[in-house]
Amino acid sequence: MPLYQLDPLDNNFPDPRSALTDPNGLLAVGGDLSPARLLNAYRHGIFPWFSPGDPILWWSPDPRTVLFPDEIIIHRSLRKTLKNRPFEIHVNRDFQGVLNACAAPRAHQSGTWITPDMQHAYLRLHSMGYAYSIESWRNNDLVGGLYGVKIGRVFFGESMFTRVSDASKAALVALCQGVLGSTPAVIDCQFSTDHLLSLGAKPIPREQFLSLLSRHAY
C-alpha cells in the first residue's frame, strides 16, 4: 500500500495501527518538524526518524520498546560506580551540548539521523519546556547524558551518549529516580537494542503503549 503523505497544513496523523510491518512501524512521510506536529506525534505514539537527504519519515513500531522506571536493572558494576558518586547529575545545564554529542559520529556508524533540522526542532521544544537533557558531569566536563521529550508522565527518549564508562547509565538511573521532579510512568525507548534490554527495557505491544499514552501523556 502507498505510504501516507502528510498534509503540510494539517498536523494530524493517520492511525498508528496502520503503520507498515516491513519496515516495522513506518507510518507516514512528509510534513514538518514544527512543535505542534511533533507534540501531536508523540502523544499518539509516533516519532520522526530519517537519514540526511531523505524526506521526514514518521514511525510507530509494534512492538514498542519501553522502560518502566521501577524495572531498571542496575548491575553490580554500575551500582558500585553510583555508590562512589563520580558524576554530578544536572538537568538542562547544556542541552545544546548533549544534542551535539548525540549527533557526533560513532564507531560502526555512518552519519547521524540527528540532522541540523532535527537539532533545531528539539531546541525549540526545549525552549517551550518539553525537551530535557539529563547530564552527567565530572570535573566540570560533560561526560554523558541523554535527551528526550516529556509530556505528562511519559518521557520519550531520543538519544544518549557517553564519553566515560557508566556516564549515560547514571543519567538514565537519575531519570528513573525522579530527577525531573517526579518518576515517569514509562520511558519510551522506541526500538530495542541489546544495550537498552540489558538495562531492563522490554518490548510491549503497540496497543499497550498507546493505552499508556492515553492515561499518562496529557
Backbone as CSV, one residue per row, in Angstrom:
resi,resn,N_x,N_y,N_z,CA_x,CA_y,CA_z,C_x,C_y,C_z
1,MET,0.846,-1.187,0.000,0.000,0.000,0.000,0.887,1.245,0.000
2,PRO,0.452,2.346,-0.629,1.269,3.567,-0.685,1.425,4.180,0.703
3,LEU,2.585,4.783,0.926,2.860,5.415,2.205,2.048,6.695,2.341
4,TYR,1.491,6.923,3.514,0.637,8.086,3.751,1.461,9.359,3.665
5,GLN,1.011,10.285,2.841,1.682,11.577,2.659,1.001,12.618,3.534
6,LEU,1.763,13.218,4.456,1.186,14.201,5.367,0.890,15.505,4.646
7,ASP,-0.197,16.138,5.040,-0.580,17.454,4.528,0.244,18.509,5.262
8,PRO,1.011,19.350,4.553,1.837,20.351,5.233,1.035,21.353,6.047
9,LEU,-0.259,21.459,5.801,-1.090,22.409,6.543,-1.939,21.737,7.619
10,ASP,-1.734,20.451,7.828,-2.546,19.697,8.784,-1.601,18.870,9.653
11,ASN,-1.654,19.073,10.971,-0.745,18.388,11.891,-1.222,17.008,12.301
12,ASN,-2.352,16.562,11.766,-2.880,15.255,12.150,-2.134,14.123,11.444
13,PHE,-2.194,12.942,12.056,-1.538,11.749,11.545,-2.571,10.650,11.322
14,PRO,-2.258,9.690,10.457,-3.117,8.513,10.362,-3.017,7.688,11.636
15,ASP,-3.943,6.774,11.824,-3.929,5.884,12.978,-2.617,5.115,13.004
16,PRO,-1.867,5.148,14.118,-0.591,4.434,14.164,-0.732,2.933,13.925
17,ARG,-1.920,2.399,14.126,-2.149,0.967,13.889,-2.074,0.619,12.406
18,SER,-2.076,1.648,11.560,-1.996,1.413,10.116,-0.560,1.422,9.610
19,ALA,0.410,1.496,10.509,1.816,1.524,10.101,2.201,0.217,9.414
20,LEU,3.209,0.291,8.569,3.697,-0.889,7.869,4.330,-1.883,8.840
21,THR,4.330,-3.129,8.446,5.055,-4.145,9.206,6.458,-4.348,8.660
22,ASP,6.696,-3.907,7.413,8.016,-4.021,6.810,8.255,-2.803,5.909
23,PRO,9.093,-1.867,6.359,9.810,-1.855,7.630,8.868,-1.599,8.806
24,ASN,9.194,-2.223,9.918,8.318,-2.211,11.075,8.059,-0.798,11.590
25,GLY,6.807,-0.355,11.475,6.400,0.891,12.088,6.385,2.097,11.195
26,LEU,6.837,1.985,9.970,6.821,3.156,9.087,5.375,3.544,8.789
27,LEU,5.026,4.780,9.116,3.632,5.215,9.088,3.346,6.260,8.020
28,ALA,4.218,7.268,7.912,3.906,8.402,7.040,5.186,9.096,6.613
29,VAL,5.038,9.964,5.620,6.170,10.715,5.098,5.753,12.171,4.911
30,GLY,6.712,13.071,5.099,6.444,14.473,4.821,6.099,15.287,6.051
31,GLY,5.386,16.383,5.816,5.072,17.281,6.912,6.269,18.142,7.271
32,ASP,6.358,18.489,8.543,7.472,19.305,9.014,7.802,18.906,10.437
33,LEU,8.758,19.622,11.031,9.179,19.339,12.406,8.760,20.473,13.338
34,SER,7.611,21.066,13.054,7.106,22.136,13.918,6.768,21.579,15.299
35,PRO,6.837,22.414,16.336,6.484,21.938,17.672,5.092,21.320,17.742
36,ALA,4.119,21.938,17.090,2.748,21.407,17.163,2.670,20.011,16.566
37,ARG,3.331,19.795,15.419,3.286,18.477,14.798,4.033,17.448,15.651
38,LEU,5.205,17.824,16.159,5.987,16.889,16.968,5.225,16.472,18.230
39,LEU,4.652,17.434,18.923,3.924,17.108,20.156,2.710,16.240,19.860
40,ASN,2.014,16.526,18.780,0.879,15.697,18.396,1.337,14.281,18.065
41,ALA,2.483,14.175,17.396,3.022,12.861,17.069,3.323,12.061,18.336
42,TYR,4.059,12.656,19.254,4.424,11.931,20.467,3.196,11.483,21.248
43,ARG,2.215,12.340,21.359,1.014,11.983,22.117,0.289,10.782,21.503
44,HIS,0.549,10.514,20.223,-0.107,9.398,19.546,0.864,8.257,19.235
45,GLY,1.998,8.247,19.924,2.916,7.133,19.784,3.709,7.128,18.494
46,ILE,3.978,8.307,17.938,4.648,8.443,16.648,5.891,9.315,16.827
47,PHE,6.950,9.003,16.117,8.168,9.814,16.219,8.843,9.911,14.856
48,PRO,9.637,10.979,14.622,10.363,11.128,13.357,11.715,10.437,13.417
49,TRP,12.112,9.846,12.297,13.426,9.203,12.209,13.753,9.045,10.735
50,PHE,14.821,9.697,10.281,15.158,9.668,8.866,16.625,10.063,8.700
51,SER,17.180,9.696,7.579,18.581,9.971,7.296,18.736,11.309,6.591
52,PRO,19.920,11.921,6.660,20.150,13.179,5.946,19.851,13.024,4.456
53,GLY,19.150,13.987,3.901,18.807,13.961,2.496,17.501,13.266,2.188
54,ASP,16.961,12.518,3.145,15.679,11.837,2.955,14.535,12.737,3.400
55,PRO,13.313,12.467,2.930,12.158,13.179,3.478,11.938,12.770,4.929
56,ILE,11.140,13.558,5.634,10.830,13.229,7.022,9.979,11.959,7.053
57,LEU,10.429,10.969,7.807,9.698,9.713,7.955,9.184,9.612,9.391
58,TRP,7.969,9.110,9.534,7.311,9.012,10.834,7.024,7.547,11.152
59,TRP,7.266,7.149,12.411,7.258,5.741,12.785,6.392,5.483,14.022
60,SER,5.836,4.277,14.065,5.156,3.786,15.261,5.266,2.258,15.261
61,PRO,6.406,1.736,15.712,6.663,0.294,15.603,5.812,-0.546,16.557
62,ASP,5.664,-1.796,16.184,4.963,-2.788,17.009,5.778,-4.082,16.977
63,PRO,6.347,-4.492,18.124,6.156,-3.929,19.463,6.946,-2.632,19.666
64,ARG,6.680,-2.004,20.793,7.347,-0.757,21.184,8.230,-1.064,22.395
65,THR,9.462,-0.601,22.372,10.360,-0.853,23.492,10.231,0.265,24.523
66,VAL,10.014,-0.129,25.765,9.831,0.834,26.856,10.634,0.387,28.067
67,LEU,10.836,1.328,28.965,11.448,1.035,30.259,10.535,1.573,31.346
68,PHE,10.082,0.695,32.218,9.350,1.131,33.394,10.389,1.420,34.475
69,PRO,10.377,2.637,35.046,11.460,3.030,35.947,11.747,2.055,37.084
70,ASP,10.702,1.418,37.632,10.961,0.501,38.740,11.521,-0.842,38.274
71,GLU,11.689,-1.003,36.958,12.256,-2.240,36.422,13.670,-2.054,35.884
72,ILE,14.256,-0.872,36.085,15.609,-0.664,35.593,16.564,-1.630,36.290
73,ILE,17.485,-2.189,35.526,18.465,-3.131,36.061,19.768,-2.380,36.319
74,ILE,20.161,-2.342,37.579,21.419,-1.702,37.954,22.393,-2.818,38.305
75,HIS,23.248,-3.156,37.362,24.198,-4.239,37.571,25.220,-3.874,38.644
76,ARG,25.889,-4.891,39.145,26.802,-4.697,40.275,27.853,-3.631,39.991
77,SER,28.438,-3.657,38.800,29.490,-2.683,38.483,28.929,-1.260,38.462
78,LEU,27.712,-1.103,37.907,27.090,0.228,37.884,26.724,0.661,39.290
79,ARG,26.231,-0.263,40.084,25.882,0.076,41.471,27.111,0.573,42.227
80,LYS,28.244,-0.085,41.989,29.489,0.330,42.636,29.897,1.727,42.167
81,THR,29.746,1.974,40.847,30.069,3.295,40.313,29.204,4.371,40.958
82,LEU,27.891,4.124,41.013,26.979,5.120,41.576,27.255,5.360,43.051
83,LYS,27.642,4.319,43.761,27.954,4.469,45.188,29.132,5.408,45.398
84,ASN,30.083,5.379,44.466,31.263,6.252,44.576,30.989,7.679,44.109
85,ARG,29.830,7.908,43.513,29.382,9.238,43.072,30.419,9.987,42.249
86,PRO,30.840,9.405,41.133,31.841,10.101,40.314,31.252,11.200,39.435
87,PHE,29.921,11.268,39.351,29.280,12.230,38.452,28.379,13.188,39.217
88,GLU,28.317,14.404,38.711,27.276,15.338,39.114,26.185,15.274,38.051
89,ILE,24.951,15.071,38.487,23.834,14.987,37.551,23.140,16.340,37.476
90,HIS,22.981,16.835,36.273,22.297,18.108,36.054,21.215,17.939,34.996
91,VAL,20.199,18.783,35.083,19.127,18.815,34.091,19.246,20.125,33.304
92,ASN,19.356,19.999,31.991,19.350,21.166,31.095,20.477,22.155,31.362
93,ARG,21.582,21.687,31.899,22.720,22.597,32.072,23.334,22.933,30.711
94,ASP,23.337,21.952,29.800,23.895,22.192,28.466,23.130,21.325,27.461
95,PHE,21.886,21.717,27.199,21.052,20.942,26.288,21.694,20.877,24.898
96,GLN,22.193,21.994,24.412,22.842,22.013,23.097,24.043,21.083,23.073
97,GLY,24.808,21.058,24.153,25.966,20.186,24.221,25.586,18.718,24.138
98,VAL,24.482,18.349,24.765,24.013,16.969,24.689,23.578,16.641,23.268
99,LEU,22.836,17.559,22.636,22.444,17.353,21.237,23.677,17.140,20.355
100,ASN,24.672,17.985,20.515,25.880,17.875,19.698,26.571,16.537,19.921
101,ALA,26.649,16.126,21.166,27.329,14.867,21.484,26.570,13.669,20.930
102,CYS,25.251,13.705,21.021,24.451,12.604,20.489,24.524,12.542,18.969
103,ALA,24.727,13.689,18.332,24.790,13.748,16.870,26.186,13.450,16.327
104,ALA,27.191,13.405,17.202,28.566,13.206,16.742,28.745,11.806,16.167
105,PRO,29.674,11.641,15.224,29.934,10.316,14.642,30.324,9.307,15.717
106,ARG,29.884,8.056,15.498,30.196,6.977,16.432,30.817,5.817,15.674
107,ALA,31.522,4.993,16.416,32.142,3.819,15.793,31.073,2.929,15.181
108,HIS,31.371,2.372,14.017,30.492,1.428,13.319,29.198,2.089,12.837
109,GLN,29.181,3.422,12.736,28.015,4.113,12.203,28.460,5.105,11.134
110,SER,27.675,5.215,10.095,27.968,6.196,9.056,26.908,7.297,9.130
111,GLY,27.336,8.501,9.488,26.390,9.607,9.564,25.559,9.574,10.828
112,THR,24.578,10.451,10.873,23.687,10.563,12.035,22.306,10.955,11.563
113,TRP,21.288,10.512,12.306,19.927,10.933,11.995,19.579,12.233,12.716
114,ILE,20.451,12.691,13.628,20.187,13.936,14.354,20.753,15.078,13.504
115,THR,20.035,15.400,12.461,20.448,16.415,11.496,20.325,17.816,12.105
116,PRO,20.903,18.826,11.457,20.707,20.197,11.956,19.237,20.576,12.080
117,ASP,18.398,20.128,11.147,16.965,20.426,11.254,16.354,19.761,12.488
118,MET,16.764,18.530,12.769,16.273,17.845,13.969,16.752,18.571,15.226
119,GLN,18.006,18.977,15.236,18.518,19.696,16.400,17.724,20.983,16.627
120,HIS,17.484,21.715,15.551,16.716,22.959,15.664,15.319,22.685,16.215
121,ALA,14.695,21.596,15.763,13.342,21.271,16.220,13.316,20.978,17.709
122,TYR,14.314,20.242,18.205,14.304,19.890,19.626,14.774,21.052,20.494
123,LEU,15.576,21.931,19.939,15.903,23.152,20.673,14.649,24.005,20.873
124,ARG,13.773,24.031,19.878,12.508,24.769,20.024,11.642,24.118,21.102
125,LEU,11.569,22.793,21.087,10.789,22.111,22.130,11.405,22.354,23.513
126,HIS,12.734,22.415,23.554,13.414,22.706,24.818,13.045,24.096,25.325
127,SER,13.022,25.077,24.419,12.686,26.446,24.823,11.240,26.550,25.306
128,MET,10.395,25.615,24.868,8.989,25.603,25.273,8.747,24.769,26.533
129,GLY,9.803,24.124,27.050,9.669,23.351,28.279,9.263,21.908,28.074
130,TYR,9.411,21.387,26.865,9.047,19.992,26.598,10.253,19.060,26.463
131,ALA,11.369,19.554,25.960,12.536,18.712,25.748,13.550,18.956,26.867
132,TYR,14.104,17.851,27.369,15.006,17.914,28.514,16.269,17.115,28.227
133,SER,17.345,17.544,28.843,18.567,16.737,28.866,18.900,16.408,30.324
134,ILE,19.264,15.156,30.547,19.775,14.720,31.842,21.245,14.412,31.623
135,GLU,22.107,15.070,32.377,23.523,15.129,32.042,24.398,14.642,33.197
136,SER,25.457,13.925,32.852,26.484,13.517,33.814,27.715,14.392,33.600
137,TRP,28.148,15.036,34.664,29.316,15.913,34.620,30.394,15.381,35.558
138,ARG,31.646,15.566,35.161,32.770,15.214,36.025,33.874,16.240,35.829
139,ASN,34.339,16.801,36.916,35.381,17.838,36.862,34.991,18.959,35.905
140,ASN,33.720,19.329,35.970,33.176,20.419,35.155,33.165,20.105,33.658
141,ASP,33.233,18.821,33.307,33.137,18.406,31.908,31.887,17.560,31.712
142,LEU,31.194,17.787,30.602,30.046,16.972,30.236,30.555,15.638,29.692
143,VAL,30.259,14.538,30.392,30.846,13.243,30.019,29.802,12.216,29.594
144,GLY,28.525,12.550,29.672,27.490,11.609,29.241,26.116,12.186,29.516
145,GLY,25.116,11.558,28.917,23.755,12.017,29.182,22.780,11.533,28.127
146,LEU,21.600,12.070,28.200,20.532,11.709,27.275,19.591,12.897,27.132
147,TYR,18.771,12.839,26.068,17.748,13.871,25.924,16.474,13.226,25.399
148,GLY,15.372,13.922,25.606,14.086,13.434,25.130,13.002,14.452,25.401
149,VAL,11.783,14.032,25.169,10.607,14.895,25.298,9.735,14.380,26.429
150,LYS,9.325,15.281,27.295,8.464,14.922,28.420,7.077,15.513,28.199
151,ILE,6.082,14.632,28.171,4.689,15.054,28.080,3.934,14.329,29.182
152,GLY,3.412,15.088,30.132,2.752,14.462,31.265,3.737,13.600,32.027
153,ARG,3.387,12.326,32.219,4.255,11.404,32.957,4.979,10.433,32.025
154,VAL,5.078,10.788,30.755,5.811,9.960,29.793,7.063,10.709,29.342
155,PHE,8.193,10.014,29.390,9.431,10.569,28.855,9.766,9.810,27.586
156,PHE,9.797,10.518,26.473,10.091,9.926,25.171,11.587,10.094,24.899
157,GLY,12.349,9.051,25.167,13.788,9.129,24.996,14.167,9.192,23.529
158,GLU,15.114,10.049,23.206,15.555,10.219,21.826,16.959,9.667,21.579
159,SER,17.919,10.032,22.417,19.275,9.546,22.202,20.077,9.724,23.481
160,MET,21.179,8.979,23.572,22.076,9.102,24.715,23.512,8.952,24.225
161,PHE,24.452,9.423,25.029,25.862,9.320,24.668,26.689,9.167,25.931
162,THR,27.890,8.667,25.778,28.797,8.577,26.912,30.227,8.782,26.444
163,ARG,30.999,9.458,27.241,32.417,9.655,26.965,33.294,8.914,27.956
164,VAL,32.704,8.534,29.097,33.405,7.705,30.078,32.446,6.617,30.537
165,SER,32.973,5.538,31.031,32.164,4.396,31.417,31.071,4.775,32.409
166,ASP,29.853,4.323,32.124,28.680,4.442,33.008,28.073,5.837,33.070
167,ALA,28.594,6.801,32.325,28.075,8.167,32.446,26.641,8.277,31.938
168,SER,26.335,7.674,30.788,24.950,7.742,30.295,24.025,6.905,31.151
169,LYS,24.529,5.789,31.670,23.706,4.942,32.545,23.343,5.694,33.827
170,ALA,24.279,6.463,34.350,24.000,7.247,35.561,22.895,8.262,35.299
171,ALA,22.898,8.861,34.108,21.843,9.811,33.756,20.498,9.101,33.655
172,LEU,20.483,7.908,33.077,19.235,7.151,32.961,18.707,6.753,34.326
173,VAL,19.584,6.329,35.222,19.151,5.991,36.585,18.545,7.217,37.258
174,ALA,19.174,8.374,37.063,18.645,9.599,37.656,17.256,9.912,37.118
175,LEU,17.049,9.709,35.821,15.721,9.914,35.243,14.711,8.979,35.897
176,CYS,15.085,7.723,36.059,14.175,6.743,36.667,13.885,7.065,38.130
177,GLN,14.789,7.767,38.766,14.630,8.078,40.185,14.028,9.460,40.433
178,GLY,13.569,10.128,39.370,12.797,11.345,39.565,13.563,12.640,39.481
179,VAL,14.677,12.685,38.736,15.466,13.910,38.668,14.687,15.057,38.020
180,LEU,13.636,14.748,37.250,12.818,15.798,36.637,11.692,16.269,37.548
181,GLY,11.704,15.815,38.795,10.702,16.253,39.763,9.703,15.183,40.121
182,SER,9.585,14.172,39.289,8.712,13.038,39.561,9.197,11.861,38.731
183,THR,8.783,10.672,39.116,9.171,9.475,38.390,8.260,9.284,37.188
184,PRO,8.807,9.108,35.986,7.936,8.866,34.833,7.129,7.585,35.003
185,ALA,5.944,7.574,34.432,5.173,6.334,34.411,5.823,5.332,33.477
186,VAL,6.406,5.836,32.403,7.074,4.978,31.424,8.066,5.821,30.629
187,ILE,9.160,5.195,30.225,10.152,5.824,29.362,10.098,5.116,28.016
188,ASP,9.806,5.864,26.974,9.751,5.307,25.625,11.165,5.183,25.072
189,CYS,11.528,3.972,24.654,12.845,3.726,24.065,12.766,3.467,22.567
190,GLN,11.562,3.482,22.017,11.305,3.310,20.589,11.641,1.901,20.119
191,PHE,12.853,1.657,19.657,13.261,0.338,19.172,14.182,-0.342,20.188
192,SER,14.252,-1.664,20.122,15.110,-2.427,21.025,16.559,-2.398,20.572
193,THR,17.459,-2.320,21.549,18.884,-2.577,21.332,19.348,-3.462,22.477
194,ASP,20.436,-4.167,22.268,20.965,-5.019,23.337,21.290,-4.182,24.573
195,HIS,21.803,-2.976,24.347,22.165,-2.098,25.464,20.938,-1.748,26.304
196,LEU,19.849,-1.355,25.650,18.636,-0.988,26.384,18.032,-2.195,27.084
197,LEU,18.015,-3.340,26.416,17.457,-4.548,27.028,18.266,-4.949,28.269
198,SER,19.568,-4.731,28.232,20.405,-5.086,29.387,20.110,-4.207,30.591
199,LEU,19.498,-3.041,30.333,19.165,-2.114,31.426,17.725,-2.276,31.914
200,GLY,17.011,-3.237,31.354,15.661,-3.502,31.837,14.547,-3.096,30.904
201,ALA,14.884,-2.476,29.774,13.846,-2.146,28.794,13.273,-3.431,28.209
202,LYS,12.036,-3.339,27.717,11.409,-4.533,27.148,10.401,-4.125,26.086
203,PRO,10.154,-4.995,25.114,9.137,-4.707,24.102,7.743,-5.012,24.633
204,ILE,6.805,-4.131,24.321,5.401,-4.368,24.657,4.576,-4.140,23.397
205,PRO,3.385,-4.701,23.315,2.546,-4.459,22.141,2.260,-2.972,21.959
206,ARG,2.222,-2.535,20.712,1.916,-1.125,20.455,0.594,-0.725,21.096
207,GLU,-0.391,-1.616,21.074,-1.690,-1.288,21.644,-1.564,-0.967,23.133
208,GLN,-0.714,-1.694,23.837,-0.493,-1.414,25.262,0.192,-0.065,25.435
209,PHE,1.143,0.233,24.562,1.829,1.524,24.630,0.854,2.670,24.393
210,LEU,-0.009,2.537,23.408,-0.992,3.583,23.136,-1.935,3.769,24.322
211,SER,-2.260,2.677,24.995,-3.103,2.775,26.190,-2.389,3.549,27.296
212,LEU,-1.084,3.304,27.453,-0.301,4.051,28.441,-0.293,5.542,28.110
213,LEU,-0.165,5.860,26.838,-0.163,7.273,26.432,-1.507,7.931,26.740
214,SER,-2.590,7.211,26.507,-3.918,7.793,26.754,-4.102,8.131,28.221
215,ARG,-3.407,7.416,29.098,-3.527,7.675,30.545,-2.509,8.683,31.070
216,HIS,-1.338,8.707,30.460,-0.239,9.461,31.083,0.332,10.617,30.255
217,ALA,0.099,10.652,28.947,0.657,11.725,28.103,-0.373,12.833,27.933
218,TYR,-0.563,13.586,28.977,-1.609,14.623,28.966,-0.995,16.009,28.825
